[in-house]
Amino acid sequence: MDIENPHDKFFKETFSRLDILTDFLRAYLPSDVLQALDLTTLVREADSFTDGDLGEHFADLVFTVLSGRKSVTITVLLEHKSYYEEYPHFQINQYLLNLWAHQVKGKKPLTTILPIVVYHGHRRWKKRPLAAYLGSTPAFMLPFTPTFDYVLIDLSTAPETVLPKLQTDFARLTALLLQNSRRKKLLAQRMEQHADVVRNIAETVLGQQFIGTAFIYLSVTSGIEKTELLAIFRRISTRADNSAMTAYEQILQEGIERGIERGIERGIERGIERGIKQGIELEKRNAAIRMVRGALTIGMDAKTIADTFDLPLTDVITIIDQIRQKTA
């Protein structure tokens, strides 16, 4: 499954949920700001406030929330690079101008904005005031020096420092996945250390759908074979395994459909029926090889692989022999 900007898409899907966003805001907003906002009034606004140049830096999530009689617009900025931004204030300034220009163009009241940066790269984010970029600023120039400050949600630290701040399992799993989706060696360990979070989520239908989303996200970003990811969820709980397997079958089905499309394209020259058949058989064959290879890495034997993935035992044995011949 090819997903463009998987971190951005996963972030949008999770932080668009008001329960998850509210949990993070309660954990990371300054106490005076948190007390001033009525988070029960959070409403997501329309998308597409950023221009094309900002697409890779901003998640384009905008919410309004009431504070007393005033409406405060909260903007959420996603940074999903493996390194921190050197000058985030300048990006924030450009984003604020975009939003205000949109309000002016639409003849809407101008609102105050609370920027929030969510960071989950490997390197620790160094939050500095904008004045630190400018060196020694004379006192008489301070009134003319903007701040463009922001709230930082830093997920680059260990789960033990992040998860206790959050109140819901959905927010905890979101943080866990964002933290470890690119940490191939740590992912299985962290998932199993916090298996109770996954098990609790898997108890509801909504939670099972969320686990399916998590599996698809990890299958694209983690670099771990899908069968190995299935094994991680299987060790956690049966319900988690079933949800992950459903998502896995969805991936396989989409792969088969892409194979059909490729087969049809070849069929224009070779004959439509032959092209479709070749596309289906090729994708099924490649999918079977990937499943068997992944299952072998976690110690499954031929019969178990055949039973688990509903493959003919003779085909599994043939694939295993071919794999071993190539690695011999």
KELOSE-983352 format. One record per residue: residue in three letters; x, y, z of N, C-alpha, C, O in turn. Coordinates in pm, whole numbers, plus 32768, in hexadecimal, padded with zeros to 4 digits. Example, Ala and Ser with C-alpha at 12.3 -4.5 7.8 and 13.67 -1.06 7.14 Angstrom:
<recs>
Ala85277DC7830C84CE7E3E830C85287EB6830C85907EB4834E
Ser85057F1F82C485577F9682CA850A80038313853D80728324
</recs>
This chain:
<recs>
Met80547F8880008000800080008057807C800080A9808F805A
Asp804780D17F9B8094814C7F92803E81BE7FC87FD481DC7F92
Ile806D81FD80348024826D8070807F82E6806E80ED82E380A5
Glu80528350802E80A083CB80288096841380AE8029842380E4
Asn8109843F80E3810E8485816480C5843881D28065846C820B
Pro80EF83BD81F280A6836B8253809F83A982DE8039839C8322
His810B83EE830A8108842D838E809E849B8393805484A783F5
Asp809784E983288034855583227FA7851D83237F5085518368
Lys7F9084B282D77F09847782D07EE2843A83567E7084498382
Phe7F4083F483977F2183B884197F068426847F7EAA841A84D0
Phe7F57848F847C7F4284FF84D97EB8853D84C77E7285568528
Lys7E938554844A7E10859084317D9F853784617D3D8566849B
Glu7DAD84B484497D438457846F7D33844F85067CC484438539
Thr7DA38457854E7D9C844A85E07D7B84CF86237D2284D48678
Phe7DC1853985FF7DAA85B986427D2B85FF86147D048663864E
Ser7CE985CC85AD7C6585FF85897BFC85CF85EC7B90860985F6
Arg7C1B856486357BC08533869C7BC9858E87177C35859F8750
Leu7B5A85C7873E7B5B862987AA7B8785EB882F7BC386308881
Asp7B68856988467B92852D88C47C2A852288CD7C6385398937
Ile7C6B8500885E7CFD84F5885E7D3C857F88697D97859388B9
Leu7D0C85DE88197D428665881F7D3186A188AA7D8F86DC88E0
Thr7CBB869388E47CA286C9896A7D01868F89D07D3386D78A26
Asp7D1B860D89C87D7785CC8A257E02860A8A1C7E4186278A82
Phe7E33861D89A27EB8865989907EBA86EA89C17F1C871589FE
Leu7E4F873589A87E4B87C089D57E4C87C98A6D7E90881D8AA6
Arg7E0087728AAE7E0087728B417E8A87518B797EB087828BE3
Ala7ED586FF8B317F5886D58B607FC5873D8B47802587468B94
Tyr7FB6878D8ADC802787E08AB3800E88778AB3806E88C48AAD
Leu7F9188A28AB97F7B89338ABC7FAB896E8B407F9F892D8BA8
Pro7FE189E88B3F80008A2D8BBD7F828A388C137F148A498BDE
Ser7F938A2F8C957F1F8A278CEE7EC38AA08CE07E498A908CE6
Asp7EFA8B188CCF7EA48B8F8CC47E538B8D8C437DE08BB98C41
Val7E908B598BD67E478B4E8B587DDA8AE38B637D6A8AF78B35
Leu7DFD8A738B9F7D9D8A058BAE7D248A318BFF7CB38A0E8BDD
Gln7D3A8A7B8C697CCB8AA98CBF7C728B0D8C777BFC8B1A8C97
Ala7CAB8B538C157C5E8BBB8BD07C088B838B5F7BAC8BC68B30
Leu7C278B098B337BE08AD18AC07B7A8A6A8AEB7B918A1C8B48
Asp7B0A8A698AA97AA38A028ABE7AB389998A507A7C89A789E3
Leu7AFF89308A6F7B2088CD8A087AA7887E89DA7AAD88398974
Thr7A3888868A2479BE884189F779808888897E79268851893F
Thr79B18900895D797A894C88EB79D2893F886F79BB8985880C
Leu7A3688E988727A8E88D787FE7A3D88AD878379EA88528789
Val7A5688F187147A1688CF86957A8088D786287ACC89378623
Arg7A84887185D17AE3887685637AAC88CE84F37A3888C484CD
Glu7B02892584BF7ADD897E84527B08894283CC7B4488D783C6
Ala7AE8898B83607B08895B82DA7B9E895282C67BEB89978309
Asp7BC888FC82687C5688EA824A7C85894F81E17C3E89AC81BD
Ser7D00893881B27D3B898281427D528A1481617D338A6B810F
Phe7D878A3181D87DAB8ABB81F77E3C8AD881D07E638B4C81C5
Thr7E8C8A6F81BB7F188A83819B7F2D8A8081047EDE8A4480BB
Asp7F998AC080D77FB68ABD8048800F8A468029803B89FF8084
Gly802B8A307FA8807689BA7F7F810089B37FBB813089457FD8
Asp81438A267FCE81CB8A26800281D289F68092823B89CA80C0
Leu816289FF80D8816289D78165812F894A8179812B891981EA
Gly81068907810F80C78884811B8119881F816780E187CF81B1
Glu819F8821815781EF87BB8197820887D9822A823987838273
His81E7885082568201887582E18184887B8337818C886983B1
Phe8110889582FB809888AB834A802F884083308015881A82BD
Ala7FF38810839C7F8D87A8838F7F0887E183617EAE8796833B
Asp7EFC886683657E8388A683337E08887E83857D9C886A834E
Leu7E1A887384077DA9885B84617D8D88DB84AE7DE5891184F0
Val7D12890A84A57CEB898684E77C6C896E85387C0B89358506
Phe7C6F899A85B57BFC898A860F7BD88A10864C7C2E8A688658
Thr7B5A8A2086717B338A9386C37B0A8A61874C7AD489F3875A
Val7B238AB387B17AFF8A90883A7AD78B1088817B118B7A886A
Leu7A748B0788D97A438B7E891E7A918B99899E7AB58B3E89E9
Ser7AAB8C1A89B37AE78C488A307A948CBE8A607AA08D2D8A2C
Gly7A3F8CA58AC379E28D0D8AEC79838D2A8A7A79438CCE8A46
Arg79788DA78A53791F8DCC89E679698DD58960792B8DF188F9
Lys79ED8DBE89617A3B8DCC88E77A578D4388A97A598CDD88ED
Ser7A6E8D4488287A938CCB87E17B278CCF87C07B568D2B877D
Val7B718C6C87F07C008C6487D87C188BF587737BEA8B848787
Thr7C608C1287097C7F8BAD86A57D008B6686C97D688BA686DC
Ile7CF98AE286D27D708A9186EE7DA08A55866B7D538A148625
Thr7E1C8A69864B7E568A2A85D47EBA89C186017F0889D7865E
Val7EB8894F85C07F1188E185E37F7788CE85727F5188B684FF
Leu7FF488D88593806188CC853280A88847854680D5882885B5
Leu80B387FA84DD80F6877984E58183878184AE819687AE843D
Glu81E5875684FC826F874A84CE829786B784DC82A48685854C
His82AB8673846D82C885E48475834D85C08435835E85508406
Lys83AA861D8433843085FE8403848285BD8473845B85C184E8
Ser84F18583844E8546854384B385A485A784F685F885818548
Tyr8597862684D385E8868E8513858D870485308526871684F0
Tyr85B587548591855F87C485B785738839855785DC88468518
Glu850E888E854D8516890484F8856A896E853D8558898C85B3
Glu85C889A884F286218A0C852B85D68A8E854885EF8AD085AD
Tyr85798AB284EC85328B3284FB849B8B1D84F0845D8B4C8491
Pro845E8AD8854E83CD8ABD854483798B3B854E830A8B408518
His83AC8BA38591835D8C1D85A1833C8C5D851B82D08C948509
Phe83998C5684BC83818C94843983138C4983EF82C18C8683AB
Gln83128BC683FB82A88B7783BC82228B9683FD81BC8BA583B9
Ile82238BA0848181A78BBF84C981728C47849F80FA8C58848B
Asn81CC8CA9849181A38D2E8466815E8D2783DF80F68D6583CB
Gln81988CDC8381815C8CD382FC80D48C8E830180788CB382B8
Tyr80C88C2C835880498BE583657FDE8C3F83A07F6B8C3F8373
Leu80038C8D84067FA28CE984437F718D4F83DC7EFA8D6E83D6
Leu7FCE8D82838D7FA88DE383267F478DA482C27EE98DE58296
Asn7F5F8D27829F7F038CE182437E778CDB827C7E158CF68236
Leu7E6E8CB682FB7DEB8CA7833A7DA48D2D83457D2D8D378328
Trp7DEC8D9483707DAE8E18837A7D858E4D82F17D1C8E8B82E3
Ala7DD88E35828B7DB58E6182047D368E1B81D57CE38E578191
His7D278D9D81FA7CAE8D5281D77C358D90821B7BCA8D9B81DF
Gln7C458DB9829A7BD58DF682E27BB18E7E82A67B3C8EA08299
Val7C188ECC82817BFF8F4F82447BB78F3E81BF7B558F8481A2
Lys7BE78EE1816D7BAB8EC980EA7B1A8E9D80F77AC68EC380A6
Gly7AFD8E4D815E7A758E1E81737A208E7C81C579AF8E5C81E8
Lys7A588EF281E47A138F58823579E28F1D82B979728F3682E6
Lys7A3B8ECF82F67A1E8E9483787A698EDE83E57ACF8F1E83C8
Pro7A3B8EDA84627A838F1C84CF7B0E8EDE84E17B1D8E6484DA
Leu7B718F3284F77BF78F0085127BFB8EC3859E7BC58EFD85FD
Thr7C3B8E5085AB7C418E0B862A7CD18DFE86597D2F8E018609
Thr7CE28DEF86DB7D668DD087107D858D3D86F67D2A8CEB86EA
Ile7E048D1C86EE7E2C8C9586C57E928C5C87277EF08C9F8751
Leu7E7D8BDE874B7ED98B9787A37F1D8B2887527EE18ABF873E
Pro7F998B3D87247FDE8AD586D580118A65873080418A7E879F
Ile800689EB870080358977874C808A892086F0805C88F78686
Val810489068718815F88B486C98165882887088183881B877E
Val814887C186B98153873786E681CD86F986A281D286EF8628
Tyr822D86D186F182AC86A286BA82CA861586EA82BA85F58760
His82F585C0868D8315853686B5838F8501866A8395848B8649
Gly83EE85588650846B852C861184C884EB867784A784E086ED
His853B84C08648859B847B869F85E984DD86F6860784C0876A
Arg860A854F86BE865B85B187068603860A875D8595862E8735
Arg8634862D87D185E7867F882E85D0870B87F4862D874A87C3
Trp8556873A87FB853387BF87C985658829882C8549882288A3
Lys85B0888B87F985E388F7884E858A8972883B859689BA87D8
Lys85338988889A84D689F9888F851A8A7788C485468A7D8937
Arg85238ADD886E85618B5C889385058BCF886D84B78BC3880F
Pro850D8C3E88B484BF8CB3888B84F98CEF880C85708CDE87F0
Leu84A78D3387C084D68D6D874385478DD0875B85A08DDC8707
Ala85458E1787CD85AD8E7987EB86388E3987F0869C8E7C87D9
Ala863D8DB6880D86BE8D71881587038D6C878D877D8D608786
Tyr86B58D75872086F08D75869B87368DFA867D87928E00862B
Leu870A8E6386C087318EEA869A87AA8F1D86E787D68F8E86D0
Gly87DF8ECC874288518EFA879088268F5F87F887B98F548831
Ser88788FBF8810885C9026887688009090883B882890DF87E5
Thr87839090886B872190F0883B87179166889B86FB91528911
Pro872E91DF886C8723925488C58698925E89008635923A88BF
Ala868F92908979860E929889BE85A992EA896F853292C9896E
Phe85D79356892D857993AB88E5853C9365886B84D893928835
Met857B92F48840854892AA87CC84E8923A87F384A59201879D
Leu84DF92188872848C91A9889F83F991B9887683BA9157884F
Pro83BF9234887F833292418855831A922187C282A99205879A
Phe8385922487728377920C86E383A1917E86BC83A5915B8647
Thr83C1912E872083EF90A68707837F90438725835890348799
Pro8349900086C082DB8FA086D9830F8F23871E83888F0A8720
Thr82B48ED5875682DB8E59879B82B48DDC874D83038D7D8745
Phe823D8DDA8716820B8D6486CE82218CE5872182518C8086EE
Asp81FF8CEB879F82158C7987F881B28C0987D781508C1F8792
Tyr81CD8B92880A81798B1F87EE81828ABD886181E08AC088B1
Val811E8A64886A811F89F788CB8162897E88898142895C8818
Leu81BE894088CF820688CD889A81D5884C88DC81D9883F8956
Ile81A787EE888A818B876788B881FD8710888581FF86E88810
Asp825B86F388DC82D686AE88B582C9861988D482CA85F18948
Leu82BB85C9886C82AD8538887C833084EF8860832F8476884B
Ser839F85368861842084F78844845B84B288BF84BF846C88B4
Thr841C84C68933844F848989AE841583FD89BF83C183D28970
Ala844383B58A268418832B8A3D838483268A61834E83868A97
Pro834182B58A4282B282A88A64829682C08AF7822C82F38B1A
Glu82F3829C8B4E82DE82AA8BDE82CD833C8C08829483588C71
Thr82FF83988BB582EF84268BD6827784648B91824C84D28BB6
Val8240841F8B2C81D084568ADE814B84178B0580EA845D8B20
Leu814783918B0780C8834B8B1A8083836D8B9E8008837A8B9F
Pro80CB837B8C0E8086839D8C8C803D84238C897FE384398CD9
Lys8064847B8C2F802284FE8C267F9884F38BE77F43854A8BFA
Leu7F8184888B9B7F06847A8B4F7EA184258B9A7EC783C98BE4
Gln7E2184428B897DB984018BD77D73838F8B8D7D3883388BCD
Thr7D77838E8B087D2D832B8ABC7D8D82CD8A727DFB82F48A4C
Asp7D6182528A5F7DB381F18A187DC4821689857E2C81F9894A
Phe7D60825589497D6C827E88BE7DDD82E388AE7E2C82DA8850
Ala7DE6834389097E5183A689027ED88364891F7F3D838688E0
Arg7ED98306897E7F5782C2899E7F8B8272892780028276890A
Leu7F31822A88E37F5C81DC886F7F89823887FF7FE9821A87B9
Thr7F4482A887EC7F6D830A87887FFB833987A2804E833C8747
Ala8017835D881F809E838B88428104831C882D8171833487F9
Leu80E082A38855813C8231884A8161821687B981D481FB8799
Leu80FE821E87618117820486D381698274869381C582598646
Leu814882F186B38195835F867C8225835C86AC8281837C8660
Gln82398334872982C0832B8760831582C0871E838B82D48705
Asn82D7824E8700832681D786DF831081A18652834681378631
Ser82C381E785FF82A481B0857B8321819D85268322814984CC
Arg838B81EC8541840681DE84F3847781A0854584EA819A8518
Arg8457817285BD84BC8130861184A780998608846C805C8660
Lys84D98060859C84BE7FD5857B84E47F7685EB849A7F188609
Lys85577F8D862A85877F318691853A7F3E871485327EDF8762
Leu85017FB5872C84BC7FCD87AA84257FB687A283E37FA58809
Leu83EF7FB78728835D7FB7871A831B7F41876082C07F5587AF
Ala83497EC68743830B7E4F878083177E53881782B87E32885F
Gln838B7E7B884883A17E8288D983447EE6891B83087ECA8983
Arg83377F5D88DE82E17FC48918824E7F9B891182027FB4896F
Met82267F5E88A3819B7F32889681797ECA8900810D7ECF893A
Glu81D37E6D891881B87E02897981C37E368A09817F7E048A62
Gln82197E9A8A1F82227ED68AA4819F7F1B8ACA81797F1E8B3F
His815B7F508A6680DD7F988A7E80697F4D8A3C800D7F8A8A05
Ala806F7EC98A4380087E758A057F7E7E8F8A407F1A7E7F89FB
Asp7F787EB78ABF7EF77ED18AFF7EAB7F418AB77E307F408AB1
Val7EF67FA38A817EB780108A377E707FDA89BB7DFE7FFE899E
Val7EB57F8389727E7C7F4888F87E077EEE891B7DA07EF088D7
Arg7E177E9D89847DAB7E4189AB7D2D7E8D89D37CBF7E6489AF
Asn7D3C7EFA8A1D7CC87F498A467C7F7F8389CD7C047F8289C7
Ile7CCB7FB5896D7C8F7FF088F57C457F8688A47BDC7FA1886A
Ala7C7D7F0E88A07C447EA2884E7BBE7E6F88837B7E7E1D8842
Glu7B937E9E88F77B167E6F89337A9B7EAA88EE7A2C7E778900
Thr7AAC7F1688A17A397F5788617A487F5187C97AB67F408794
Val79D87F60878479DB7F5F86F17A2C7FD586BD7A7C7FC68661
Leu7A18804B86F97A6380C286D17AF980AB86E67B4C80D28694
Gly7B1A806B87567BA5804E87747BE27FEC87117C567FFA86EA
Gln7B947F8986E87BC67F2786877BE27F6B86007C427F4885BC
Gln7B8F7FCB85DA7BA7801785607C278069856D7C758077850E
Phe7C3B809F85E57CB380F085FF7D31809A85F57D9680C785BF
Ile7D2A802086277D9D7FC4861E7DBA7FA2858C7E2E7F958565
Gly7D527F94853B7D667F7E84AC7DAF7FF3846C7E097FE0841A
Thr7D89806D84927DCE80E484627E6080E3848F7EBA81068442
Ala7E7580BB850C7EFE80B585417F52805184F47FC7806B84D6
Phe7F187FDE84D37F627F7784897F8A7FAB84007FFD7F9A83D6
Ile7F2D7FEA83B97F4A801E83347FB88089833C8012808B82E8
Tyr7FAF80E183A18014814A83B3809E810D83CA81008137838C
Leu80A780A984228127806A8440815B801A83C981D4801383B3
Ser81017FDE837C812D7F8E830A81717FE582A181C47FB48254
Val81508065829E818B80C1823D820A81028273826981188228
Thr820D812182F682788174832D82E581288377835581598381
Ser82C880B283AC8326807284088396802483C583FF80108401
Gly83817FF9834883E47FA6830583E07F15833284387EC7830E
Ile837C7EF08381836E7E6783B2830F7E1B835582A97E51832A
Glu83307D9F833782DA7D4C82E3824E7D438320823F7D3D839A
Lys81E97D4482CB815F7D4482FD81407CC8834F80F47CCF83B0
Thr817A7C55832A81617BDD8379819F7BE88404816A7BB18465
Glu820E7C2C840E824C7C41849181F97CA284E481EC7C90855E
Leu81C07D0984A281657D6384E980EC7D17851C80BF7D2D858D
Leu80B67CBE84C980457C6B84F4806A7C1C857180197C0F85CD
Ala80E27BE68574810E7B9785E781137BEC866680F47BBB86D2
Ile813A7C6B8659813E7CC586CD80B27CD68706809E7CCA877F
Phe80507CF286AE7FC67D0486DD7F8E7C8087127F3E7C808770
Arg7FB77C1086D67F867B8D87027FB47B6F87907F6A7B3587DF
Arg802F7B9687B080637B7E8838801C7BD488A080197BB18917
Ile7FE37C4388747FA17C9E88D37F167C6B88F77EF47C60896D
Ser7EC47C4B88937E3E7C1688AF7DFF7BE1882F7E267C0687C1
Thr7D9B7B8A88407D557B5187CD7D087BBD87827D087BBF8707
Arg7CC67C1687CC7C787C80878B7CD37CDE873C7CB27D0786CD
Ala7D457D0187767DA47D57872F7DD67D1186B27DE57D4F8648
Asp7DEF7C8F86BE7E1D7C40864B7DB37C4085DD7DD37C528567
Asn7D347C2B86027CC87C29859F7CBA7CAF85577CA47CB384DE
Ser7CC87D1D85A37CBD7DA285677D307DBB85077D1C7DF0849A
Ala7DA97D9485307E1E7DA584DA7E117D4E845D7E347D7983EF
Met7DDF7CD3846F7DCF7C7883FE7D6A7CAF83997D7E7CA38320
Thr7CFF7CEC83CB7C9D7D2983717CDD7D97831D7CC57DA182A5
Ala7D307DE9835F7D767E5383167DD97E1782B37DEA7E4B8244
Tyr7E1A7DA982DB7E7A7D6682837E347D3182067E687D3D8197
Glu7DBF7CF582197D737CC181A87D497D33814A7D437D2280D1
Gln7D2C7DA681867D0B7E1C81357D817E4480DD7D717E648068
Ile7DF97E4081197E727E6280CF7E867E00805C7EA47E277FEB
Leu7E747D7D807A7E847D1780137E207D2A7FA27E427D1E7F2C
Gln7DA27D487FC87D3A7D5B7F637D5C7DD17F087D4A7DC97E8E
Glu7D8D7E3E7F447DB37EB17EF47E287E8F7E997E317EBF7E28
Gly7E837E3A7ECC7EF37E0D7E7A7EC37DBC7E037EF57DCC7D93
Ile7E627D657E1B7E2A7D147DAE7DE57D6D7D487DF17D587CCF
Glu7D9D7DD27D797D597E2D7D1D7DBD7E7B7CC97DA77E927C52
Arg7E2F7EA37D077E967EE67CB97ED17E877C527EF17EAE7BE2
Gly7EDD7E077C7B7F0F7DA37C1C7EB17D947BA67EDD7D867B34
Ile7E2F7D977BC27DCD7D8F7B557DDC7E067AF77DD87DF87A7D
Glu7DEE7E7D7B337DFE7EF47AE17E7A7EEB7A887E767F0D7A12
Arg7EE97EBC7AC47F627EAD7A747F4F7E437A077F7F7E517997
Gly7F057DD87A2E7EEA7D7079CB7E967DA479587EAC7D8078E5
Ile7E357DFA79787DE07E33790F7E327E8A78B27E207E897838
Glu7E8F7ED978EE7EE37F2E789A7F367EDA78397F437EFC77C3
Arg7F6F7E6C786B7FBA7E1478117F5C7DD077AE7F827DB3773C
Gly7EE17DB877DB7E817D7377867E577DC3770D7E277D8A76AB
Ile7E697E4777117E497E99769C7E9C7E6C76247E6E7E6E75B2
Glu7F177E4376417F6E7E1675D47F657D7E75C07F717D4F754F
Arg7F517D3376297F577CA176207ECF7C5C76237EC47BE37611
Gly7E697CAB763A7DE47C6F76477DB17C8676D47DF57C637734
Ile7D3B7CC076E27D067CE777647CFB7C7277C47D277C7D7837
Glu7CC57C05779C7CB17B9577F87D347B5D782B7D407B3F78A2
Arg7D967B4F77D37E187B1B77FD7E5C7B7C785E7E9C7B5278BE
Gly7E4E7BFD78437E8C7C61789A7E547C5F79267E9F7C667988
Ile7DCF7C5679337D907C5179B77DC07BD67A047DE27BE07A7A
Lys7DC27B6679C27DEC7AE97A047E7C7AF37A347E9B7ACA7AA3
Gln7ED37B2879E27F607B357A087F6F7B957A7E7FBE7B7B7AD9
Gly7F247C047A7C7F2D7C647AE97F047C287B6E7F467C3C7BD4
Ile7E957BDE7B6D7E647B9F7BE87EC77B377C1B7EEA7B367C91
Glu7EF37ADE7BC07F4C7A727BEA7FD27AA77C1C80087A747C7E
Leu80077B0D7BDA80877B467C04807C7B847C8E80D37B6E7CE2
Glu80107BD17CA780027C117D2A7FEB7BAB7D9780217BB77E05
Lys7F997B457D7A7F817ADB7DDD80037A927DFE801F7A757E72
Arg80537A747D9580D17A2E7DA981317A807DFD816F7A4D7E5A
Asn813E7B017DDD81987B587E2A81697B677EB981BB7B697F16
Ala80E57B727ECD80AF7B7F7F5480CC7B007FA580F07B08801A
Ala80BB7A8B7F6680D67A0C7FAB81697A027FD3818879D68041
Ile81C37A297F7982527A257F9882727A80800E82BE7A5A8067
Arg82387AF9800F82517B56807E821D7B1D810282607B288169
Met81A77AE080FF816E7AA7817981C47A3581AE81DF7A2D8226
Val81F079DC815482407969817E82C7799881B582F47967821C
Arg830779F5816F83887A28819E837C7A66822983CF7A4C8281
Gly83167AB6823D83037AF482C082E67A8D832C83187A98839C
Ala82937A29830A827079C2836D82E9796F839382F679468407
Leu83437955833583BC790983548414795283B984567913840C
Thr841679D983B0846B7A26840B843E7A1C849C848D7A3384F8
Ile83BE79F884B2838F79EB853D837D79588563833A793885C6
Gly83BA78FD851383C27871853B834C781A8517834177AB854C
Met82F2784684C1827E77F5849D82A97788843A82FB77A183E2
Asp826F770E8449828E76A383EC822D76A6837681CE76F58375
Ala8247764F831281F9765482968164763F82AD811376878274
Lys814075DC830080B275BF8316806D7634835C7FFC76588339
Thr80AF766E83C0807476DF84098060775683AB7FFA779A83B1
Ile80C3776D835380B877DB82F3804177C382967FF2781D827C
Ala8036774882657FC87727820A7F40773A824D7EE477708210
Asp7F35770E82CA7EB6771A83137E9777AB83337E2477D68326
Thr7EFD77F7835C7EE8788283857EBA78D983117E60792B8320
Phe7EF978C8829D7EDD7921822C7E8878DF81C07E7779168153
Asp7E52786681DF7DF8782081837E39780C80FA7DFF782B8093
Leu7EB577D880FD7EFF77BB80837F0D772580737F1376DE80D7
Pro7F1376F07FF77F2D76627FE47FB6763C801F801976828009
Leu7FBA75CE806A803775A580AB80A5758E8044811975B0805B
Thr808175537FD180E775387F6B812575BA7F37819D75C07F1B
Asp80D276227F29810676A37EFD816476DE7F6481CD77147F41
Val813F76D27FE4819377078050821A76C1805082827702805B
Ile8219763D8044829675F0804482EE761A7FCD8367762A7FDC
Thr82B1762D7F5882FC76587EE2833C76E17EF883B076F67ED5
Ile82EF773E7F30832377C57F4A839577C07FAE83FA78047F9C
Ile83867771801883EE7764807E846F772E803D84DC77618059
Asp846276C97FE984D876917FA4851C76FC7F4F859777047F4E
Gln84CF774D7F08850877B57EB3854E78207F0785B978517EE2
Ile851178447F79855078A77FD185D478748006863778BC8006
Arg85D577F68032864F77BD806A86BB77AE8000873177BF801E
Gln8697778E7F8486F877837F19873B780B7EFC87B378127EE2
Lys86EB78757F01872178FB7EE7877D792A7F5687DB79767F3C
Thr876278FE7FD387B3792B8045882678CC8061887C78EA80B5
Ala8829785A801D889477F88036891A782A8004897F77E48011
</recs>
